[in-house]
């Protein structure tokens, strides 16, 4: 099963399109901040396109959303996230955006990363261990603005990442590919 969560009017063929608002006529009406009406280990893929930054203004609610994602995912299930970049005006100007979403913030749900943090005496929050979930970031893509594309043209990726941290409005959205890691059923 594949889910398109928070679909609004952007339905995807071959997916179960889910939204809390019945007026957009989703396949399933569900509030992502409450629970997902799907069985444990029943989902192969979740798509969240410009949705996650609108959810979980309260941290406890946000963390419970991730617990629900993990609950319904199969082992090696994929979560495909697209969000506005947190330093772009598109993120800042929308009053319904309540949370910054970054690859590092999602990778804090990785138990492998959490174990490394513990081993090295790091300061990152070990969210995966604390919540009993294990979701890691597999890949990240950036959609750069045209002027920034020209600025970094022909330069190495490290240069682009360094420059992106210096300037606002360099990247308008981020694509995060995350994977759920689940132990075999007992």
C-alpha positions as semicolon CSV with decimal commas, in nm:
position;residue;x (nm);y (nm);z (nm)
1;X;0,000;0,000;0,000
2;X;0,117;0,353;-0,080
3;X;-0,013;0,662;0,101
4;X;-0,027;1,022;-0,018
5;X;-0,073;1,196;0,317
6;X;-0,219;1,545;0,338
7;X;-0,309;1,520;-0,030
8;X;-0,546;1,816;-0,055
9;X;-0,641;1,840;-0,421
10;X;-0,310;1,680;-0,531
11;X;-0,416;1,320;-0,563
12;X;-0,173;1,057;-0,692
13;X;-0,303;0,764;-0,894
14;X;-0,215;0,429;-0,738
15;X;-0,194;0,577;-0,387
16;X;-0,445;0,597;-0,104
17;X;-0,496;0,973;-0,086
18;X;-0,548;1,087;0,274
19;X;-0,649;1,427;0,410
20;X;-0,828;1,557;0,719
21;X;-1,055;1,778;0,509
22;X;-1,344;1,595;0,343
23;X;-1,404;1,891;0,106
24;X;-1,103;1,789;-0,104
25;X;-1,260;1,443;-0,151
26;X;-0,971;1,221;-0,036
27;X;-0,993;0,841;-0,045
28;X;-0,962;0,840;0,336
29;X;-1,043;1,121;0,578
30;X;-0,795;1,118;0,869
31;X;-0,623;1,375;1,088
32;X;-0,248;1,304;1,068
33;X;-0,198;1,472;1,405
34;X;-0,423;1,213;1,571
35;X;-0,363;0,871;1,412
36;X;-0,348;0,680;1,086
37;X;-0,634;0,435;1,019
38;X;-0,406;0,165;0,876
39;X;-0,278;-0,161;1,020
40;X;0,071;-0,211;1,159
41;X;0,333;-0,289;0,890
42;X;0,083;-0,239;0,606
43;X;0,243;0,051;0,417
44;X;0,528;0,036;0,164
45;X;0,553;0,408;0,088
46;X;0,440;0,740;0,230
47;X;0,445;1,063;0,029
48;X;0,430;1,396;0,214
49;X;0,448;1,684;-0,033
50;X;0,446;2,022;0,140
51;X;0,261;1,873;0,437
52;X;0,501;1,799;0,722
53;X;0,589;2,165;0,787
54;X;0,219;2,226;0,868
55;X;0,197;1,952;1,132
56;X;0,283;1,921;1,497
57;X;0,319;2,272;1,631
58;X;0,327;2,097;1,967
59;X;0,645;1,885;1,987
60;X;0,467;1,590;2,149
61;X;0,213;1,583;1,864
62;X;0,494;1,603;1,606
63;X;0,683;1,311;1,763
64;X;0,361;1,105;1,780
65;X;0,314;1,165;1,406
66;X;0,652;0,998;1,346
67;X;0,558;0,711;1,576
68;X;0,244;0,658;1,367
69;X;0,445;0,665;1,042
70;X;0,677;0,403;1,187
71;X;0,391;0,188;1,316
72;X;0,223;0,156;0,976
73;X;0,546;0,116;0,772
74;X;0,683;-0,217;0,659
75;X;1,054;-0,288;0,701
76;X;1,247;-0,085;0,442
77;X;0,934;0,119;0,373
78;X;1,004;0,456;0,214
79;X;0,895;0,802;0,327
80;X;0,928;1,066;0,054
81;X;0,914;1,417;0,194
82;X;0,915;1,748;0,007
83;X;0,921;2,065;0,215
84;X;1,010;2,430;0,159
85;X;1,368;2,507;0,255
86;X;1,366;2,675;0,596
87;X;1,577;2,972;0,478
88;X;1,355;3,055;0,181
89;X;1,091;3,328;0,200
90;X;0,826;3,075;0,089
91;X;0,873;2,901;0,424
92;X;0,877;3,217;0,635
93;X;0,581;3,397;0,480
94;X;0,322;3,120;0,517
95;X;0,156;3,156;0,859
96;X;0,044;2,791;0,848
97;X;0,406;2,667;0,854
98;X;0,466;2,571;1,214
99;X;0,782;2,362;1,201
100;X;1,118;2,362;1,024
101;X;1,188;2,026;0,860
102;X;1,550;1,937;0,788
103;X;1,727;1,616;0,687
104;X;1,926;1,618;1,013
105;X;1,608;1,661;1,217
106;X;1,460;1,352;1,051
107;X;1,784;1,154;1,079
108;X;1,763;1,194;1,457
109;X;1,505;0,914;1,435
110;X;1,786;0,680;1,318
111;X;1,890;0,440;1,592
112;X;2,225;0,384;1,419
113;X;2,291;0,759;1,437
114;X;2,166;0,763;1,797
115;X;2,408;0,484;1,896
116;X;2,695;0,677;1,734
117;X;2,593;0,989;1,929
118;X;2,601;0,791;2,254
119;X;2,932;0,623;2,166
120;X;3,106;0,954;2,087
121;X;2,948;1,154;2,369
122;X;2,764;1,373;2,119
123;X;2,491;1,618;2,206
124;X;2,221;1,522;1,951
125;X;1,886;1,413;2,085
126;X;1,850;1,036;2,047
127;X;1,491;1,049;1,926
128;X;1,488;0,707;1,758
129;X;1,589;0,528;2,077
130;X;1,365;0,742;2,298
131;X;1,058;0,688;2,079
132;X;1,128;0,325;1,987
133;X;1,139;0,399;1,615
134;X;1,414;0,367;1,355
135;X;1,392;0,589;1,047
136;X;1,699;0,712;0,863
137;X;1,760;0,955;0,579
138;X;1,881;0,773;0,268
139;X;1,905;1,063;0,025
140;X;1,847;1,438;0,004
141;X;1,787;1,658;-0,300
142;X;1,773;2,035;-0,323
143;X;1,585;2,252;-0,573
144;X;1,798;2,564;-0,603
145;X;1,680;2,904;-0,719
146;X;1,805;3,007;-1,068
147;X;2,050;3,272;-0,941
148;X;2,205;3,023;-0,697
149;X;2,234;2,760;-0,972
150;X;2,445;3,010;-1,169
151;X;2,651;3,095;-0,860
152;X;2,746;2,731;-0,793
153;X;2,767;2,611;-1,153
154;X;3,070;2,388;-1,200
155;X;3,158;2,391;-0,830
156;X;3,171;2,084;-0,603
157;X;2,875;1,986;-0,388
158;X;3,060;2,091;-0,069
159;X;3,087;2,444;-0,207
160;X;2,713;2,455;-0,278
161;X;2,628;2,333;0,071
162;X;2,863;2,586;0,231
163;X;2,724;2,873;0,025
164;X;2,366;2,762;0,095
165;X;2,432;2,797;0,468
166;X;2,550;3,158;0,418
167;X;2,260;3,297;0,213
168;X;1,881;3,298;0,227
169;X;1,661;3,213;-0,073
170;X;1,919;2,984;-0,235
171;X;1,704;2,672;-0,222
172;X;1,326;2,677;-0,242
173;X;1,251;2,316;-0,151
174;X;1,411;2,001;-0,015
175;X;1,336;1,638;-0,106
176;X;1,410;1,391;0,172
177;X;1,403;1,015;0,111
178;X;1,382;0,832;0,444
179;X;1,361;0,459;0,518
180;X;1,197;0,274;0,808
181;X;1,407;-0,004;0,964
182;X;1,205;-0,262;1,152
183;X;1,311;-0,583;1,321
184;X;1,158;-0,909;1,198
185;X;0,825;-0,999;1,353
186;X;0,850;-1,229;1,651
